[in-house]
Amino acid sequence: MKINDFKLEVYFGKYEFSAPYLLTQSDCASMTIEEILNMEEGAKDSFMKMGLGYTEVPGNPELREVISSLYDTMVPDNIVVHAGAQEPIFNIMNVLLEEGDHIITQFPIYQSLFEVASSIGCDVSRWNLIDQGDRWNLNIDELETMIRPETKLIVVNSPNNPTGHTLKRNEMERIAKIARKHDIYVFFDEVYKGIELDQVKRPWFADLYDKGISLGVMSKSYGLAGLRIGWIASKDTELLEKAMRMKHYTSICSSGPSEYISTIALRNSDKILNKNLQIIKDNLESAREFFNEYKSLFNFIEPMAGPVAYVKMNIDKPIEEFCNELVEKHGILLLPAEIYSHEGQYFRIGLGRKDFKENLNRFRKVIESMT
Ligand SMILES: Cc1ncc(COP(=O)(O)O)c(C=O)c1O
């Protein structure tokens, strides 16, 4: 198989562990193993006594139970645990798609969500999020006009990386209705769910549509990326069976200790999500202040959900050059639009970390020195 480089990972490979000031991360503030285990009495003891053998391919039964309880209509058999969110993206695309199929993907979006399909030989159409100056907009009516007889899959990431846009329940229902009418699968990446700034809970897409596949993960809203635990949920158990047979070739099963810690974390889901939402809200105030001060240089569309926002820069310099100089000379990491194969003077900023204010102040000094 031939596949293009994953631009974001290549860029992060260069800077994520060497640049001192990370101002673009998409995962929320992390926690220690001890902090998670302390959330339940006896958990530490049980964890230390765990064996380290192989685990069940679809995932630990207790973990599948707690994941299914996040949904309105799922049972453990509707859940397959994977290594992070990247593994199921790769596996589901490979199980569902064939050369010549057509997919429609929301855009901009996390690269693997269309790149794997492209590597299979699918034709990829972009369903663009539109910058309306003060908000991002996804035109649901446009979706139906893009459907062809060979359209096999619609791909959505909501809350979206990089724009921070999120769909509302009625918009999700409209997507489900269109997909149902044309009998098309929908892969709905929901890895940033649970940290909506309006605090209105959206349904999971798999609860709305029988051919919907919800993607969830511990990495982002929970800030526990090191666990490498993600999952897919769907009512289509035949598809889940195929995904498991694919998983036999990718990871076989997940890490037992990670499954255990994920189970404890998800049982305390509200506590962790509320903590992370509060960090984002605090950081958002600082971001608001900063971008108000430099209105002529940047247009900041506030995120509706999740820890990332996509900022338009009005400085007369290519965005890639701006970001490269920022990291090479000043150690501050932002992500330029090029990483998303997206045209325009945008960069991604991350609002989920505790050192956001400090790093934003460093950025302020650089901007001050330029003006
Ligand atoms: C939208 C989206 N989906 C999937 C992933 C992959 O998540 P993980 O690193 O947990 O595999 C990411 C990571 O940035 C993402 O932003």
Ligand as a Chemical Component Dictionary entry (heavy atoms), coordinates in Angstrom:
data_LIG
# 
_chem_comp.id                   LIG 
_chem_comp.type                 NON-POLYMER 
_chem_comp.pdbx_formal_charge   0 
_chem_comp.three_letter_code    LIG 
# 
loop_
_chem_comp_atom.comp_id 
_chem_comp_atom.atom_id 
_chem_comp_atom.alt_atom_id 
_chem_comp_atom.type_symbol 
_chem_comp_atom.charge 
_chem_comp_atom.model_Cartn_x 
_chem_comp_atom.model_Cartn_y 
_chem_comp_atom.model_Cartn_z 
_chem_comp_atom.pdbx_ordinal 
LIG C1 C1 C 0 -10.175 14.464 14.656 1  
LIG C2 C2 C 0 -9.176  13.468 15.119 2  
LIG N1 N1 N 0 -9.425  12.159 14.951 3  
LIG C3 C3 C 0 -8.537  11.228 15.321 4  
LIG C4 C4 C 0 -7.340  11.576 15.910 5  
LIG C5 C5 C 0 -6.363  10.504 16.312 6  
LIG O1 O1 O 0 -6.417  10.321 17.692 7  
LIG P1 P1 P 0 -5.390  9.375  18.459 8  
LIG O2 O2 O 0 -4.120  10.148 18.548 9  
LIG O3 O3 O 0 -5.962  9.160  19.791 10 
LIG O4 O4 O 0 -5.255  8.127  17.688 11 
LIG C6 C6 C 0 -7.028  12.927 16.102 12 
LIG C7 C7 C 0 -5.741  13.328 16.689 13 
LIG O5 O5 O 0 -5.343  14.470 16.656 14 
LIG C8 C8 C 0 -7.984  13.897 15.696 15 
LIG O6 O6 O 0 -7.760  15.200 15.866 16 
# 
loop_
_chem_comp_bond.comp_id 
_chem_comp_bond.atom_id_1 
_chem_comp_bond.atom_id_2 
_chem_comp_bond.value_order 
_chem_comp_bond.pdbx_ordinal 
LIG C1 C2 SING 1  
LIG C2 N1 SING 2  
LIG C2 C8 DOUB 3  
LIG N1 C3 DOUB 4  
LIG C3 C4 SING 5  
LIG C4 C5 SING 6  
LIG C4 C6 DOUB 7  
LIG C5 O1 SING 8  
LIG O1 P1 SING 9  
LIG P1 O2 DOUB 10 
LIG P1 O3 SING 11 
LIG P1 O4 SING 12 
LIG C6 C7 SING 13 
LIG C6 C8 SING 14 
LIG C7 O5 DOUB 15 
LIG C8 O6 SING 16 
# 
